[in-house]
Amino acid sequence: MSVYIQVFMLAVIFTLSAYAILLCKKLWKLKRDATTDKNKEQQRVENKKIETQESIHILISCLLQDQVSLTEAAIRISGLAKSLKLSDIEQQFYIAFDNLAMATSHIPILEAWGKLSTKEQKRFNDERGTIEGEHKDKVLDAAKRLRQPQ
């Protein structure tokens, strides 16, 4: 009977060893998959950052070629820059855009603009022109600095 117990114990040991090996393989695969997922996420974030930077550079080019208004460029560039999570030093390059975007933030856009009367639209356009005039030099200077390779 002791032989049967010894055989049974060996069978249990081999079964538990095989199960432990199986669990280790699964754990290793999960760790590898987690690393792969982390790398994919980092790549996705990096691609999004590059795409955002390209969008900013396109807007800057359009601004410098007078293809877009100062206000529209400032609003878009300011929003895109905020999504980049820039350092304090890097954020300094975008202050002029933030200031103009903030100064014109009360002016209706899109659907709200369409609901304004012609007289109200003219008043807001005149006001926007005045505000843009006050910020133009700083915004264009910032755009030129950002256009240069850093």
Stockholm file with secondary structure:
# STOCKHOLM 1.0

chainA/1-150         MSVYIQVFMLAVIFTLSAYAILLCKKLWKLKRDATTDKNKEQQRVENKKIETQESIHILISCLLQDQVSLTEAAIRISGLAKSLKLSDIEQQFYIAFDNLAMATSHIPILEAWGKLSTKEQKRFNDERGTIEGEHKDKVLDAAKRLRQPQ
#=GR chainA/1-150 SS CHHHHHHHHHHHHHHHHHHHHHHHHHHHHHHHHHHHHHHHHHHHHHHHHHHHHHHHHHHHHHHHTTSSCHHHHHHHHHHHHHHTCCCHHHHGGGHHHHHHHHHTTTSCCHHHHHTSCHHHHHHHHHHHHHHHHHHHHHHHHHHHHHHSCC
#=GC SS_cons         CHHHHHHHHHHHHHHHHHHHHHHHHHHHHHHHHHHHHHHHHHHHHHHHHHHHHHHHHHHHHHHHTTSSCHHHHHHHHHHHHHHTCCCHHHHGGGHHHHHHHHHTTTSCCHHHHHTSCHHHHHHHHHHHHHHHHHHHHHHHHHHHHHHSCC
//
